[in-house]
């Protein structure tokens, strides 16, 4: 006959916390680095998509190869590839095949892929899709199936640099919503690890507490610095070093650099910022690769994340030309990626 033992709420919380920490223990064996000074790349939503979903529903293998090839002109070694559950769920087999082809395209160009599995950044005017707070109160089982379907075939694949669980899960003022989001992120981390992933796991967080809220269950910390003038970047770097030291984990930058309508003004800031981020050991991945249809990748629909709040972010024009003032990026970098040394 079993004995039922009632636990007080505090004990139950302690057990839940310890269980969560055990679930999140992970020792990546692929691409396990302590310094990312060599990291150099771009986040992309393929230019033909006004929304993330459209980019995958209308996937074009030839155009994908043309677009990622642009990144090699400036010695990129990694592409942060955005995909979404809301795109995959429409036709799981077909979208999974598109995703695998995109990974192949990036590899053919000599770069690694950093899949970003969910998006939680949204624009109030020209939103390009993703996951919303109300979705986090729904059934997570379909999301688990989605994650496993993408991660499992690539769990030991050297073409994958690391897994970014979610882009910019924001600081939520409501405590209940904040905890729900954090539980969801832990669930994603657990699912990726249960799928056998040998690469590091991170969350595409921004700054400050937004980074620290996930620090206990990721392998690599992440920052998104968007200085609007050269004087701001040292402050970002100093705060990142403080967080990195406090949590004793590596930190990389997988989205950064402000947009701008004035090409030369923006280029001058990018030149200083990329040097500083590489010197700090964080590397850099610019948003975004090419002018397209999504907000912030087109001049008439820029976001507020830029110089004078003019967030036009592409590095390459719609015609595939590097924007004015960015020719310095064609110079061979001083530090090569580990697999290129």
N, C-alpha and C positions, 0 to 999 in steps of 0.2 A: 504494500500500500504506500503510495507516494505521500510525501509531506509537502504541503504548500506553505511557502514562506512569503509573507507580505513584506515588501520593501517600501520604505518611505520615499517620497518623491526625490529627495536629495540623492539617495543611493541609486535610484533608477537613472538619474541624470549622470551620475558618475560612471555607471556601467555603460550607458549609451556613449559617453565621451570616450571611454577606453576602447570600446568596440570600434568606434569610428577611427580612432588612431591606429588600431591594429589593421583595419581594412585599408588604410591609406599608406601603410609601410610599403616601400617600393625601392628597389635598388636597380635602376636602369643599367643595362649592360651594353646598349648600343648608343653611340653618340653621347657619352657621359662626360661632359666637359665642366671644368671649374671656371673657365674664362671664355668670354665670347668676343674678344677684341676683333676677331677675324670675320664676324657675322656681317653680312652685307646683302641686302635683298629688298624685296617689295611685298606688300600685301596686294592681292588682286581680287576683284570681282571682274570677270571677263567683260570687256567693253560693250558687248552687245546686250547686256542685261541691265535694264533700269532697276530691277530688283534681283536679289540673289536667286530667287526661284526661277526667274526667266533665264538667267545665265545658264542654268543647268537643264531646263526643259528644252531650250533651243541650242544646246551644246553643239559646237562646230569644231571638230578635231583639227582641221587644217588651220583655222583662225587661232585656235589655242596655241598651236606651235609657232605661228607667226608672232603672237603677242609675247610669249615667254622668251622668245629669241631676243626681243628688245633688251631684256634685262642683262643678257650676256654682253651687250655693247658697253656696259658700265661695270663689268666684272662682278655681277651678282652671283652669290653662291647658294641662295635659298629663296623660295617663293612661299609666302604664307597664303594658302589656298582656302578661300572661304567657301563653305558649303552649309547646308541647313536641312534640318529634319523636314521643314515645310516643303522643300524642293524634292527631297527623297521620297516622301510618303505618296506622292502622286503616281509614281511608277518605280518602286524600289529596285527592280532588276535593271531597268534601263538607266536610271540615274547612278546606280552603283557602277555600272559599266562606264558611264561618262567620267565618273570620278577616277576610276582606275586608269582610264586613258589619259586624263590630265596629269596624273602622277607620272605616267610613262613619258609624256611630252616634256615635263620638267626635267626628268632624268636624261632624256635624249639631248637636252640643252646643257647638260653638265651640272645641274643644280639639284639640291635636295628640296623636298616638300615639307612644309609645316602645315598640316591640315588644321583649319579652324572650324570646329564642328557645329557651333551655334553662334548666333549673334544676338546681343542684348542692347546694342546701341541703336537708338531710333531717332529719326528727325521728325519734328512736328509738322513740317511742310511737305517734304518729298521723301518719305520713308522708303527704304529699300528692303524691308522685310526682315524676317527672323523670328525670334521667340519673345513672347510678351509675358508680363507678370501673370496674367490670368491663365496662361498655358501651364505655369508651374503648379497650379492648383488642380490640374487635370491628371489623367492617368499617365504615369511615366513609362509604362511597359512598352508602348510603341517606340518611344525615344531610345529605350534600352536596345530594342531590336535594331534600330537604325545605327546606333553607335557600334554594336557588335558586327553588323554587316560590313562596315567600313574598316574597322580596326583589325578584326581577326585575320583577314587575308594579308595584312601588312604588318602584323605584330612583330615580326622578326626581320623586316625588310629594311635594308640599309638606305634605301631611297627616302625613308621618312626620318627627318631630323628629330622631331619631337611632336607631341600632340597638344595642340591648344584647344582646351575644352570649350571655351566660350570667349567671344570678344566683348570686352567692356561691360561686365555685369555691374551696373552702377551702384552707388551708395544709395540705399533706399531708406527714407526717413521713418517708415512704419516698421516697428520692431518685428511684428509677425511676418511681414513680407520679406524683410531682410533675412530672417532666420530660414524662411521657406527657400529663398534663393540659395542660401549657403548650403542647406541640406541637399538641394538639387545638384549643386556643383560637386559636393562630396559624392553623391550618387554617380555622377558622370565619371569622376576619378576612379571610383571603385569598379565601374563597368569597364572602363578602358583597361584597367589592370587585370580584371577577371578575363578579359579577352586575350590576355597573354602578351600585352605590349611590353617590349623590352626597351623602348625609347623613353626618354624623360617626358613627364607630363607638366603642363603649365596652364595658367589661365591668363588671357590677354587683358590684364588689369592696367589701370592708369597710373595713379600716384597715391602716396600716403596710405591711409587706412584701407583704401580699395585694394592695395597690394597685400597688406598685412592680414586682411580677413581670410585669405586663402593660403597663407604661408605654411600652415601646419600640414597640409595635405598635397602640396605640389612638390615636384623635384627641383624646379627652376622657378625663380621669381621673375616677374615681368613688369616693365614700365612703358608708358606711352607719353613721352615728353613732347609738348608742342609749344616751344617758346615763341613768342612773337617778336623778340629782339635778342641780340647776341648776349646781352647782359643776364638773361634769365637762365640760360642753360647750365652754368655752374651751380646754381641752386638746385636744379633738378638732380644733377649728378651727385652732389653732396648728400641729398636726402636719400637717393637710391643706395649710396654706399652705407649710410647709417642703417637702413632697413636690411641690407644684405649682411652686414656685420651682426646685427641683432639676431637674425634667424639662421646664420651660418649656412647660407645656401647661395649658389650662383644666381646671377640676375642678367637677363638680356633685355634688349629693346626690340620688340617685333612690330611696332607701329610708331611712327614719329614724323616730325618735321611739319611746320605749318604750311598751309596753302597760301596762295597769293595771286592776284591778277597781274601784278607787275613782275615779269619773269626775272629780270636782273636783280631786283631787290630781294626776291625770294631766294634766288641762287646764292647770293652772298651769305645769307643767313644759313642756308643748307651747308655750304662749304665749311663754315666755322663749326656748325653743330655736329656734322658727321665726324670731323676730326676729333672733337671733344669726346664724343660717345665711344669711338674706337679706342682712344687713349685711356678712357676710364675702364675698359674691359667689358663694355656692354654690347658693342656693335650697334648696328642700326638696320632697320627695315622700313623703307619709306612707304607712306600711303599717298598716292596710289601709283600703279605702274603706268597706265595709259588712259588718255582721255576717252570717255565713253558716255553711257546714257544714265548712269546712276548719279545721285546727288554727290556733289563735291568732285566728280570727275568731269563735269561740264561747266563752262564759264557762266551760263545763265542760271545755274542752280547750285551755287556754292553754299557751303555751310558756314557757320560762324567761327570755325576753328582755323583762323588764319591771320595774316597781317592785316590790320584794320578790319578784322572779322570777315575777310574775304577768302574763304576757305576753298580755293580751287587748287586741287592737290596733285594732279598727274605730273609725272616726270617726262612722259612722252606725249606728243600731240596725237590727234586722231590719224594723222598721216604717217605716224611712226617716227617722227623727228624729235630728237632730244630738245627740250625747251631751252631757250636762250640762256646762256650763262652757266650751264651745267656741264660744259665740256671737261671740266676738271675731273669729273667722275670716270672719264675714259682712261685716266692714268692708272697704271697697274698698282694695286694696293700693296702697302708695305708688309702686311701680314696676310698670308693665304690661309684658306680653310684647312683644317687638319688632313682631310683626305686628298688635298692637292699638294701637300708638301713632299 
